[in-house]
Amino acid sequence: MAKAGRARQRKKINLGLQGGGAHGAYTWGVIDRLLEDERLEIEGVTGTSAGAMNAVVLADGIAKGGREGAREALTEFWRAVSKTARSSPIQRSALDMLFGNWSLDTSPTYLFFDVLTRFSSPYDFNPFDINPLRDVVKQQVDFDAVCAVKDIKIFVAATNVHSGKIRVFDHEDINLDAVMASACLPHVFKAVEIDGVPYWDGGYMGNPPLFPLFYNSSASDTIIIQINPIERAETPKTARDIVNRLNEITFNATLLRELRAIDFVTRLIDDGKLDYNEYKRVYMHRISADEDLKPLSASSKLNAEWAFLTHLRDIGWRAADHWLAANFDRIGTESTLDLRAEFS
């Protein structure tokens, strides 16, 4: 009875998982800490790119072994990613290793690949659409279990190339293609076709999309696990830094628009202009580690060395631990993310 009582007292939350390549291991650490806290229950998860992969691995683990099963599944997934990356020609240079730099900025193969993707299409340099990560996801995730799980709702976002609109895949149609579509960077891989429709990375239209959680989850609280920094104090000057900042701005734009809409509706509810019983009041939260992730260059998103992935995991775990210590009591009562400050 005591155990059942504790379960009823759990606070329900939703998660919004951003994409960011290998930096998705930071999200792994955050989720691991949240799963460790039995005061919380994760009801819904929306994810894009690496966030989509974390989401389906989380759901598969929960389906097979509950919270501990999910923690183990996430560890095994990222370990498999690291093992696969060992055979990649894109590796850190001896100089980067010597100075403890996690980036690939001085890696000859990375520099060659970086230039290649700026002047050549994946339809030319990768005609067979080779993507080792697809094999990892296929081996690590049982999509039948993901679609059948009842304890958590999963939503995966991709961008329709033809219409430019977002496509959100839910329980009924999440599969390997949907996840790979969500992570399809158009300058690296061919568009993923699903029922004759081509899709690119979901980050262009939602990184991550939040609206599926509001319509399909009873939880009033959503925690965004932020990988891509919204603000940077310095002006990018190198070509690579300019491209990286453009990607950050683009991939955060739709998220900021959704946050603005949430703030607008919340103000109308608070001012009595909307019926609280008809419109859902949501509380927004964010776990990020800007000070730790901002110094990492864009190239480090392709670094899948186990030491780097576990380093990111540990940063994420500590960030979630600190956030819970400071904000757990506010879950269900108020937002800890100041939405108005995001636009001022």
C-alpha positions, -999 to +999 in steps of 0.1 A: +000+000+000+028+024+008+044+018-026+011+025-043+007+057-023+041+069-034+032+062-070+000+082-067+020+111-054+044+112-084+044+144-103+037+140-140+059+157-165+064+158-202+098+161-219+108+180-250+141+167-264+162+187-289+185+173-315+222+179-316+242+149-329+265+135-303+255+162-279+223+142-275+244+123-249+238+153-226+201+145-229+208+109-220+223+121-187+193+144-179+168+116-186+189+091-165+187+115-135+149+121-140+143+083-142+163+078-110+139+101-092+108+081-082+089+112-074+085+119-111+065+101-138+073+109-175+040+108-194+048+122-228+080+128-248+085+147-280+118+146-298+137+156-329+168+141-344+190+128-316+161+137-293+139+114-313+164+086-309+166+092-271+128+092-271+123+058-288+151+042-268+134+055-236+100+040-247+115+007-257+133+004-223+102+013-203+082-013-223+106-040-215+119-031-180+103-001-166+125+028-153+156+007-148+151-009-182+150+026-198+182+036-181+199+004-193+186+008-228+199+044-231+233+033-219+234+005-244+222+027-272+249+053-267+275+026-262+265+011-295+268+045-312+303+048-298+314+014-310+301+021-345+319+054-346+352+036-340+353+026-377+345+061-390+373+078-409+363+111-391+383+110-358+400+136-336+434+145-347+465+138-325+467+175-318+432+177-305+438+146-283+470+161-270+453+193-258+422+175-246+400+192-272+368+173-280+363+190-314+373+177-348+384+210-361+419+199-370+409+165-382+419+162-419+390+138-427+365+161-410+378+192-428+376+173-462+340+161-454+330+196-442+341+211-476+326+182-495+291+187-481+292+224-490+298+218-527+284+184-533+250+167-528+246+134-508+229+122-540+264+125-556+289+116-529+267+091-510+246+075-538+239+043-518+228+065-488+251+047-463+242+057-427+258+035-400+235+051-374+205+036-391+219+001-383+225+011-347+189+023-342+176-008-360+196-031-337+189-013-305+152-004-307+122-028-309+097-005-327+069-030-320+074-024-283+076+014-288+043+014-306+026-009-280+039+007-248+011+023-228+031+039-200+045+067-221+035+087-252+061+093-278+061+119-307+088+122-333+091+152-357+103+154-393+101+181-420+081+174-452+104+184-480+076+191-505+053+212-482+078+226-458+055+216-430+061+196-398+051+159-396+047+145-362+048+107-359+030+092-329+027+057-314+008+043-344+033+052-371+067+055-353+092+032-370+128+032-381+121+054-411+103+080-390+133+083-366+158+084-394+137+111-412+137+131-380+176+130-380+181+134-418+205+164-424+199+172-460+235+181-468+247+147-455+220+121-463+193+117-490+158+126-479+140+097-462+109+087-481+078+075-462+048+066-483+064+084-512+069+116-493+105+129-486+115+141-452+144+160-437+155+167-401+126+177-379+147+205-364+138+229-393+101+229-382+102+219-345+132+214-323+113+199-305+076+205-313+057+211-281+020+211-293+016+173-294+022+172-256-005+198-249-032+179-269-022+143-260-010+145-224-027+152-191+006+165-175+006+203-171+044+205-169+069+203-198+106+202-194+126+212-224+161+196-225+180+223-244+211+214-264+213+243-288+220+276-271+196+304-279+220+332-271+257+337-277+276+368-266+303+367-293+299+374-330+309+344-352+337+353-376+349+321-392+329+304-419+323+273-398+312+294-368+288+314-390+272+283-404+269+268-369+252+299-355+228+300-384+219+264-377+214+272-340+191+302-348+171+282-374+167+252-351+156+273-322+132+296-342+102+273-341+107+266-304+107+303-296+075+308-316+058+281-297+070+295-264+057+329-274+023+314-282+023+296-248+031+329-230+003+346-249-023+320-240-011+320-204-015+357-201-050+355-215-059+329-189-043+348-161-062+380-171-095+361-172-100+365-209-099+328-215-119+301-196-094+282-175-117+251-178-115+252-216-079+262-221-050+242-206-026+261-184+009+247-189+040+252-169+072+254-188+107+244-175+141+241-191+172+221-182+203+233-201+240+235-195+250+265-217+282+271-198+293+236-205+280+231-240+286+266-255+324+262-257+321+230-277+325+236-314+300+223-340+324+196-351+321+180-317+286+169-326+302+143-347+325+131-320+311+098-307+341+087-286+329+069-255+349+092-232+332+122-248+297+107-247+300+098-210+315+133-203+283+148-218+261+123-199+277+134-167+271+171-175+235+163-182+230+142-150+245+170-128+224+197-146+192+177-139+202+170-103+208+207-097+175+216-114+155+191-093+171+203-061+161+239-069+128+234-086+111+202-077+085+218-054+075+242-082+065+214-106+027+215-109+024+250-095+044+274-116+068+277-146+105+279-138+112+292-174+105+329-176+089+330-211+086+367-212+123+371-206+130+349-236+117+376-259+129+407-241 
